[in-house]
Amino acid sequence: MLQQLDLPSYKEKEPAVAERFERIYARPVVLEARSVSRQFESARGPVDALRDINFNVHRREFITVIGPSGCGKSTLIRILAGLDHPTSGQILLDGKPVSGPGPDRGMVFQGYTLFPWLTVKKNVMFGPISKGLGPTRAEQDAMQWIQMVGLEKFADHYPHQLSGGMRQRVAIARSLANQPRILLMDEPFGALDAQTRSQMQGYLQQIWQNVDVTILFITHDLDEAVYLADRIIVLAAHPGRVNEIIEVPVPRPRSPQQFMDPRFLATRARISELIHPPGEHREEKLPLIRMTLATDDVL
Ligand SMILES: Nc1ncnc2c1ncn2[C@@H]1O[C@H](COP(=O)(O)OP(=O)(O)OP(=O)(O)O)[C@@H](O)[C@H]1O
């Protein structure tokens, strides 16, 4: 359908957007995946979850990662977080090899990972206090992060007293309180309803504009991938590999009106083409099994 519209090439950029990319590439590389491969042993033989993955993420860049099921998104983020290790290749953070988890990488997952027995404020203070920051300073800092995500009225609430979107905002504040070099977000809005999700995308962009942080964000939602990103890493499956890295030609600041921008649509169409190549069967025919005696012709 989209291919039939007269869309510009997703590679075409206005001068302002091209200049923004020049500025991004002039910044230092925060995270580098260098020839990362991960093989798992399975009953059916070895599985190449990731094969020869290479990319750089520059300081304050917003990268989204998207791909079909089984392309290795979870494996990649686990390796970036230091929770798993590549079979070969390495991850470098600020030029140093990553060998395990660390506070230099903040994680925000889809499931709410707040401590249910701690208030919002205490959740946000937890990381800095564990690192040895005094309680008064930790509380002052925590209140600033909580204010930044717009939840100062809820600082003394417990997670169960908050909505799903609010809990994710606390999770973001809690990660940022540790002042990570990069925020790794694994489908953080996947469990939210469409309206809250779209609100959260807006909040996240505002937060990202206000904080010196780099973001790598995994999603399976095409619009979200385009809307948030400077660049999109599109993965392919079996073996998991980088299919294409797309520079999003949509100007910033972003707004929901841009969902119908021809450059937005062209980028979205390209990802869709990469993830669902033409001719691919999207829907498997199910076997015809009648569980009850169908007396009426429902069709
Ligand atoms: N521990 C494991 N043992 C064997 N195979 C694994 C293991 N973990 C992942 N795999 C395989 O590696 C490939 C990539 O898996 P991964 O879960 O990283 O993909 P994904 O893109 O996150 O998938 P989805 O979107 O469906 O969650 C898949 O083929 C998966 O079956």
The ligand as an SDF file (V2000), in Angstrom:
LIG
                    3D

 31 33  0  0  0  0  0  0  0  0999 V2000
   19.7320  -19.9760   25.7010 N   0  0  0  0  0  0  0  0  0  0  0  0
   19.4900  -20.2810   24.4150 C   0  0  0  0  0  0  0  0  0  0  0  0
   19.7010  -21.5320   23.9520 N   0  0  0  0  0  0  0  0  0  0  0  0
   19.4760  -21.8480   22.6460 C   0  0  0  0  0  0  0  0  0  0  0  0
   19.0290  -20.9730   21.7390 N   0  0  0  0  0  0  0  0  0  0  0  0
   18.7920  -19.6990   22.1300 C   0  0  0  0  0  0  0  0  0  0  0  0
   19.0010  -19.2980   23.4930 C   0  0  0  0  0  0  0  0  0  0  0  0
   18.6760  -17.9890   23.6050 N   0  0  0  0  0  0  0  0  0  0  0  0
   18.2830  -17.5930   22.3690 C   0  0  0  0  0  0  0  0  0  0  0  0
   18.3560  -18.6230   21.4940 N   0  0  0  0  0  0  0  0  0  0  0  0
   18.0280  -18.5800   20.0720 C   0  0  0  0  0  0  0  0  0  0  0  0
   18.7360  -17.4720   19.5180 O   0  0  0  0  0  0  0  0  0  0  0  0
   17.9280  -16.7720   18.5750 C   0  0  0  0  0  0  0  0  0  0  0  0
   17.7720  -15.3290   19.0130 C   0  0  0  0  0  0  0  0  0  0  0  0
   17.0270  -15.2990   20.2200 O   0  0  0  0  0  0  0  0  0  0  0  0
   16.5690  -13.9380   20.9410 P   0  0  0  0  0  0  0  0  0  0  0  0
   15.6700  -14.3260   22.0730 O   0  0  0  0  0  0  0  0  0  0  0  0
   17.7660  -13.1390   21.2590 O   0  0  0  0  0  0  0  0  0  0  0  0
   15.7530  -13.2370   19.7810 O   0  0  0  0  0  0  0  0  0  0  0  0
   14.6770  -12.0360   19.8500 P   0  0  0  0  0  0  0  0  0  0  0  0
   14.9010  -11.2130   18.6550 O   0  0  0  0  0  0  0  0  0  0  0  0
   14.7710  -11.3700   21.1810 O   0  0  0  0  0  0  0  0  0  0  0  0
   13.3180  -12.8180   19.7310 O   0  0  0  0  0  0  0  0  0  0  0  0
   11.8230  -12.3300   20.1330 P   0  0  0  0  0  0  0  0  0  0  0  0
   11.5640  -11.0340   19.4280 O   0  0  0  0  0  0  0  0  0  0  0  0
   10.9700  -13.4480   19.6350 O   0  0  0  0  0  0  0  0  0  0  0  0
   11.8250  -12.2130   21.6370 O   0  0  0  0  0  0  0  0  0  0  0  0
   16.6050  -17.5210   18.5060 C   0  0  0  0  0  0  0  0  0  0  0  0
   16.6580  -18.4220   17.4120 O   0  0  0  0  0  0  0  0  0  0  0  0
   16.5420  -18.2620   19.8150 C   0  0  0  0  0  0  0  0  0  0  0  0
   15.8120  -19.4510   19.6860 O   0  0  0  0  0  0  0  0  0  0  0  0
  1  2  1  0
  2  3  1  0
  2  7  2  0
  3  4  2  0
  4  5  1  0
  5  6  2  0
  6  7  1  0
  6 10  1  0
  7  8  1  0
  8  9  2  0
  9 10  1  0
 10 11  1  0
 11 12  1  0
 11 30  1  0
 12 13  1  0
 13 14  1  0
 13 28  1  0
 14 15  1  0
 15 16  1  0
 16 17  2  0
 16 18  1  0
 16 19  1  0
 19 20  1  0
 20 21  2  0
 20 22  1  0
 20 23  1  0
 23 24  1  0
 24 25  2  0
 24 26  1  0
 24 27  1  0
 28 29  1  0
 28 30  1  0
 30 31  1  0
M  END
$$$$
